[in-house]
Amino acid sequence: MTRHKVVICGVDTSKLPVLSNEEMRELFVKMQEGDISAREELVNGNLRLVLSVIQRFNNRGEYVDDLFQVGCIGLMKSIDNFDLSHNVRFSTYAVPMIIGEIRRYLRDNNPIRVSRSLRDIAYKALQVREKLINKTSKEPTPMEIAEEMGVPHSDIVFAMDAIQDPVSLFEPIYNDGGDPIYVMDQISDDKDKDENWVDKLSLKEGMYQLNEREKMILNKRFFQGKTQMEVADEIGISQAQVSRLEKAAISQMNKQMFE
């Protein structure tokens, strides 16, 4: 089968080698005995793994060359730390490390800067969240995470909101085949306050069709201006549940208002 030539960072990806499991094992043994050339072969023989991982980040607007280079750093770290005695496939070990390296790069190069201390709290909160899920088999609330970490729950709320991906003003939020509605179309303007009463009536009319919890969430989010984490903390569910309920409610309202 003929492969299409794609050049990334000067590398012709159609000519990248593929190593068998046995070849990988032999090279790891040689590398751990001090053979530098074996490490280089391992890197070159696993570049396709990096290519498969960076495809997950194609929609971030980042240069493919940059993501590839960062992914290669994750690959080299995984090669240097891989332990043959664990009896797992190298790709199983390497992929999470490559993804982690790329995510760190994206976080550190985010145009909206978040302080290191706030990021540290957020990442520790994510670890505690996973720990509590494994322990209780349910999604913990921000208050439960805060109690486990011994920090004010407001710090958890601010930290988790701070690491959320920013949304473009030009991201479409509704499209029925005609002109799409963008995020920027939903931003209020005090100068037009008196002209927006019809829209507000339509919005309130659409909310009448929702259940009480959905109404409460939309009211807190869009009329009181609260974040998803703040809403989750107030009503005792997770931020992920608030997000799902919010999206479902908005989708239902869109169908009713635009039919």
C-alpha positions in Angstrom: 0.0 0.0 0.0 1.3 3.4 -1.0 1.6 5.9 1.9 1.0 9.6 1.3 4.1 11.8 2.0 3.5 14.2 4.9 6.5 16.2 6.2 6.4 17.3 9.8 9.5 19.0 11.3 11.5 17.9 8.3 10.5 14.2 8.8 8.9 12.3 6.0 6.2 10.4 7.9 5.6 8.0 5.1 9.1 6.5 5.7 8.9 6.2 9.5 9.9 2.6 10.6 7.6 0.3 12.6 9.2 -1.9 15.3 7.8 -5.3 16.3 7.3 -6.1 20.0 10.4 -8.4 19.9 12.6 -5.7 18.3 11.3 -3.2 20.9 12.3 -5.5 23.8 15.8 -6.1 22.3 16.4 -2.4 21.9 15.2 -1.6 25.4 17.7 -4.2 26.8 20.5 -2.7 24.7 19.6 0.8 25.8 19.5 -0.1 29.4 23.0 -1.6 29.0 24.2 1.8 27.8 23.7 1.5 24.0 22.9 5.1 22.9 22.1 4.1 19.3 19.4 1.7 20.6 17.6 4.7 22.3 17.7 6.6 19.0 16.2 3.6 17.2 13.5 3.4 19.8 12.6 7.0 19.3 12.5 6.8 15.5 10.6 3.5 15.6 7.8 5.1 17.7 7.3 8.4 16.0 4.1 7.1 14.4 2.8 6.8 18.0 3.4 10.5 18.4 1.6 11.2 15.1 -1.5 9.2 16.2 -1.6 11.1 19.5 -1.4 14.7 18.1 -4.4 14.0 15.8 -6.5 14.3 19.0 -5.4 17.9 19.3 -6.1 19.0 15.6 -8.9 21.3 16.6 -6.8 23.4 19.0 -5.4 25.7 16.3 -1.8 24.8 17.2 0.9 24.2 14.6 1.3 20.5 13.9 5.1 20.9 14.0 5.0 22.3 17.5 2.7 19.5 18.8 4.9 16.9 17.1 8.0 18.3 18.8 6.3 18.4 22.2 5.0 14.9 21.7 8.5 13.7 20.9 9.6 15.0 24.3 6.9 12.9 25.9 8.0 9.9 23.9 11.6 10.3 25.0 10.6 10.6 28.6 8.5 7.4 28.3 11.4 5.6 26.7 13.8 6.6 29.4 11.4 5.6 32.2 9.9 2.4 30.7 10.4 -0.7 32.8 10.3 -4.1 30.9 9.5 -5.9 34.1 6.0 -4.4 34.3 5.0 -6.6 31.4 2.9 -4.0 29.6 3.0 -2.9 26.0 5.2 0.2 25.5 2.4 2.1 23.7 0.1 1.6 26.7 2.7 3.3 28.9 3.8 5.9 26.4 0.5 7.3 25.1 -0.6 8.9 28.5 2.9 10.5 28.9 2.8 11.9 25.4 -0.7 13.3 26.0 0.3 14.7 29.3 3.3 16.5 27.8 1.1 18.1 25.1 -1.5 19.2 27.6 1.1 20.8 29.7 2.4 22.7 26.7 -1.2 23.8 25.8 -1.8 25.0 29.3 1.5 26.9 29.6 0.9 28.5 26.2 -2.8 29.4 26.9 -3.3 33.1 26.0 -5.3 33.4 29.2 -2.7 33.1 31.9 -3.6 31.3 35.0 -1.3 31.6 38.1 0.8 28.6 39.0 -0.7 28.3 42.4 -4.2 28.3 41.0 -3.3 25.6 38.5 -1.6 23.5 41.2 -4.8 23.6 43.3 -6.9 22.6 40.3 -4.7 19.7 39.3 -4.6 18.4 42.9 -8.4 18.7 43.0 -8.6 16.6 39.9 -6.5 13.9 41.5 -8.6 14.0 44.7 -11.7 13.8 42.5 -10.5 10.6 40.9 -9.5 9.2 44.3 -13.0 9.9 45.7 -14.7 8.5 42.7 -12.8 5.2 43.1 -13.6 5.2 46.8 -17.3 6.1 46.7 -18.3 5.2 43.1 -19.9 8.6 42.7 -19.0 12.1 41.5 -17.9 14.2 44.5 -19.1 17.7 45.0 -16.7 20.7 45.2 -17.3 20.8 49.0 -16.3 17.2 49.4 -13.1 17.8 47.3 -12.3 20.8 49.4 -12.8 18.9 52.7 -10.5 16.1 51.5 -7.8 18.6 50.5 -8.3 20.8 53.6 -8.7 24.0 51.6 -11.6 26.5 51.4 -14.2 25.3 48.9 -14.2 28.7 47.2 -10.5 28.0 46.2 -11.6 24.8 44.5 -14.4 26.6 42.6 -12.1 29.4 41.4 -9.3 26.9 40.5 -11.5 24.5 38.5 -13.1 27.4 36.6 -9.7 28.9 35.8 -8.4 25.8 33.9 -11.5 25.5 31.7 -10.8 26.0 28.0 -11.7 29.5 26.8 -14.6 29.7 24.3 -14.2 31.7 21.2 -16.6 34.6 20.7 -17.1 33.3 17.1 -18.0 29.7 18.2 -21.5 28.8 16.8 -24.0 27.8 19.5 -27.0 27.3 17.2 -27.4 26.6 13.5 -30.6 25.4 11.8 -29.1 25.5 8.3 -29.3 29.3 8.0 -27.2 31.9 9.6 -25.5 30.5 12.8 -25.8 32.2 16.2 -22.4 32.8 17.8 -21.4 33.3 21.4 -20.8 37.0 20.8 -24.4 37.3 19.7 -25.4 36.4 23.3 -23.3 39.0 25.0 -25.4 41.8 26.5 -25.0 45.4 25.8 -26.4 48.0 28.3 -27.1 50.4 25.4 -29.7 47.9 24.1 -31.2 47.1 27.4 -34.7 48.5 26.6 -34.8 46.6 23.3 -34.1 43.2 24.8 -37.3 42.7 26.6 -38.8 40.6 23.9 -35.8 38.2 23.9 -36.1 38.0 27.7 -39.8 37.1 27.5 -39.0 34.4 24.9 -36.3 33.0 27.1 -38.6 32.9 30.1 -41.3 31.4 28.1 -38.9 28.6 27.0 -37.9 28.0 30.6 -41.5 27.2 31.5 -41.2 23.9 29.6 -38.2 22.8 31.8 -38.2 20.9 35.0 -37.5 22.6 38.3 -33.8 21.6 38.5 -33.1 22.8 34.9 -34.9 26.1 35.6 -32.8 26.6 38.8 -29.5 25.9 36.9 -30.3 28.2 34.0 -31.5 30.9 36.4 -28.3 30.8 38.5 -26.1 30.6 35.4 -27.5 33.2 33.1 -29.6 35.5 35.3 -27.4 35.5 38.4 -24.1 35.1 36.5 -22.8 32.2 38.5 -20.2 29.7 37.2 -20.9 26.0 36.8 -18.7 25.2 39.8 -20.6 27.7 42.0 -23.9 26.2 40.9 -22.7 22.7 41.5 -21.6 23.6 45.0 -24.9 25.2 45.8 -27.2 22.4 44.7 -24.9 19.5 45.7 -24.0 17.9 42.4 -20.8 17.8 40.3 -19.7 20.5 37.8 -19.9 17.8 35.0 -23.6 17.1 35.9 -24.4 20.9 35.8 -22.7 21.1 32.4 -24.8 18.2 31.0 -28.1 19.5 32.5 -27.4 23.0 31.2 -26.6 21.8 27.6 -29.7 19.5 27.6 -31.9 22.4 28.8 -30.6 24.8 26.3 -31.0 22.3 23.5 -34.6 21.7 24.5 -35.3 25.4 24.6 -33.7 25.9 21.2 -36.0 23.3 19.7 -39.1 25.0 21.2 -38.1 28.6 20.4 -36.9 28.0 16.8 -39.4 25.4 15.6 
